[in-house]
Amino acid sequence: MTEPLLSFSAGRAPDGRRRHALVNLGTLVLCGLLAGLVVAAAMFPAIAASGLAAKAGAESFEALPSELTTTRAPQATEVYAADGKTLISRFWDENRHDVTFAQIAEPMREAIIAAEDHNFYVHKGVDAKGIARAALNNSSGGAQQGASTLTMQFVRMSVTYTAPTHADAVKAGEDTTARKIREARLALQAEKKFSKGEILTRYLNLAPFGHSTYGVYAASQFYFGKQPKDLTIADAALMASLVRSPTYYDPLDPDGKERALGRRDWVIGQMVEIKAITAAEGEAAKKQKLTVRGKRPPNGCTATKPNDWGFFCDYFRRWWLEQEAFGPTAYDRERRLNGGGYRVVTTLDPKAQKSARDNVEQRLKTGDKHALMVAAVEPGSGRVRALATNRVFKLDSSANKPSSNPGKSGQRGTYPNTTNPLLTGGSGYQAGSTFKMFTLVAALEKGYPLDYSINAPQRYPSKYHGASGDAACPGTDQWCPGNSSASLAGMHNAWTGFGKSVNTYFVPLEELAGAANAVNVAKRLGIRFLSQQDLDMANNRAAADGWGSFTLGVSGTTPLDLANAYATLAADGKHCEPIPVQQIKDIDGKQLDVANPRCDQAVDREVARAAVDAARCPVGDQSAFGECHGSTSAAAKAAIGQPIAGKTGTTDSKRTASLVVTTRSMAVAGILADPDWPETTANMSHDIVNPAVYETLADIVRGKQPQDFPRPSEKLAYGEQRSIPDVTCQPVDAAKSTLENQGFRVETNPEPVASACPAGSVARTEPAGRTIDGGLVVIRTSTGVAGTPTAPPPAR
């Protein structure tokens, strides 16, 4: 607590200390002498004999500093939602927020003058009459009075806040003659530098009012829930009472409240005496009941209301601590956050946040051991509009339920209370087949069009090694991934392979595109590699090129990164760093560039458009070419009712379930997982995560003009088309040779089909007629029996 400021006011000092009369008188008169106020000194010739005046003569006085260095005291940073009105939280070491002279009610200005310095508008920094009055009173045994003017008190606080070291700050408040002399010297200069209004305003912005409130703004909010401009006479008189000793006159303490009431009424009387108010106004003010709120303002992210906003608040704070614009170290940046007085408008959309939270809570209530996490990111800017999960952002975990991890028996879990960055950090969660998108983009960049076909078997013997158990081909370490259903085997292109999430289409596609290239695409689209193991793989090209399972989403990620990756594609390949702020103004109202979006063209525009065209299939939409045939979450399109793209994802044993859906204007991703036990044996259901995601997006875009995705180029859709030679009824070897000589890849399907051609000869090719240059042509052999065969895929 700052030492109570000395004043002229009558009444015994709360701490009961009495200074030696002679020393006190000498100090007071010295102030008068040093200010050139010889009348006050002449009133007390005994002081001259004391030798004190000689010790602080004119020569030493002139040698003292005469220039007052002022600086802003630490002020709270206020953080608002995207509407610029809804307060998310405040960050402060000292709860203070500067206001202007006009923003302080006149009764407040008059009350502090009445309580502390009747002659404020008359003296030049040092008050001769006040010195004389205090000297007479103190020498006669009356209650101790000080002689510091408001200007001198302002000087003392300024010296404290500009002190280079803690020791200097302590020295600035020492009750010594030397300090008083220094204050007198600086007060004279301060009166030349600042107007009376400036001094009064600066004083009221610096003064301590108790309960960690500094300055009139924080105090009026704390005690009365008001702006300083709205303080009444009674309010102002109480506040003016507090600066003398906030602890002694604490109105929230039962004993202090009685003292505060008496002091308040005394200040009202002083306001009448200096004619700031009328006697009638004073009597009316004294009759007002002393009622204070004592509501402590929020400080930090655990104080956000509603408390699920704390996860966004924490994301903002972590982002701030990474910005070099606020200092060279995390410590410097935190000091700027807690004391810089910034006004921050974040990207958090209250409506989007409420929708996300409501949809999460509807599907999986807070208190469940599994975490349902949803993030919303704006394509083209990276602005994070919502972060919601079925958890309470709170430090106290004493009421948490046991950890779901059997290896942590006896430990508490992270539910319902946690401050873990579930949606934005940690080690992340496997997002399954949502990562197939990165292989698709890498293949498009390599020149493989969407129509590139692969005959996907139920289980595919890949070129990747190091597998074991069920993941390996029998008797080897060769990785043999399979599909979730035997019905998925067969010919697929990117539209059907992505739409139906065919693993054995994407693993060979990854072999063609290069796993390291798929990893590189993920990086460019904003996927961070959160575990050290994943990071080491991603940063080593040779290791990344052998990371075959990457396309199936085995690397940990977050809902935020996943939403941002798909938002990048929805923005025609323009990647923007996820950012929690859209405007930051410093204490002077200057807007900072650090809040601007940070974007780059991560993927070629046409490649991005082609990838999005394939991504319309899994979520029930239709590609620009009408090529979608099958989906994994058709309900998404029905719910949203606008052009959308996205992908579901499921890991082995269904340990996680995820969905990401994007329009041109918003991307939403969700992951259902167990943060306490990533290796859970529970099955995560798409019936929980999917509707939470697509209903959130539906709420966000409801009433907004639908935007279609741009049509990709024919070349990236179908490549260079070539005619397929007609090899019907030819021997298989001859037909294969003919097709390969034309540059096609050729495979034979061992399952014969009904045909009038000789048994074992070529019944037809799939496709027939035309396909992409270098594309796959599958030979179907004949049974030798005519019939009504299944129609082959149409030629293009």
Buried (B, 14 or more C-beta within 10 A) or exposed (E): EBBBBBBBBEBEBBEEEEBEBEEBBBBBBBBBBBBEBEEBBEBBEEBBEBEBBEEBEEEEBEEBEEEBEBEBBBBBBBBBBBEEEBEBBBBBBBBBBBBEBEEBBEBBBBBBBBBBBBBBEEBBBBBBBBBBBBBBBBBEEEEBBBBBBBBBBBBBBBBBBBBEEEEEBEBBBEEEBBBBBBBBBBBBBBBEEBEBBEBBBBBBBBBBBBBBBBBBBBBBBBBBEBBBBEBBBBBBBBBBBBBBBBBBBBBBBEEBBEBBBEBBBBBBBBBBEBEBBEEEBBEBBBEBEBEBEEEEBBBBBBBBEEBBBBBBBBBBBBBBBEBEEBBEEEEEBBBBBBBBBBBBBBBBBBBBBBBBBBBBBBBBEBEBBBBBBBBBBBBBBBBBBBBBBBBBBBEEBEEBBBBBBEEEEEEBBBBBBBBBBBBBBBBBBBBBBBBBBBBBBBBBBEBBBBBBBBBBBBBBBBEBEEBEEEBBBEEEEBBBBBBEEEEBBBBBBBBBBBBBBBBBBBBBBBBBBBBBBBBBBBBBBBBBBBEEEBEEBBEBBEBBBBBBBBBBBBBBBBBBBBBBBBBBBBBBBBBBEBBBBBBBBBBEEEEBEBBBBEBEBBBBBBBBBBBBBBBBBBBBBBBBBEBBBBBBBBBBBEBBEBBBBBBBBBBBEBBBBBBBBBBBBBBBBBBBBBBBBBEBEBEBBBEBBBBBBBBBBBBBBEEEEEEEBBEBBEBBBBBEBBEBBBBBBBEBEEBBBBBEEBEBBBBBBEEBBBBBBBEEBBBBBBBBBBBBEBBBBBBBBBBBEEEEBEEBBEEB
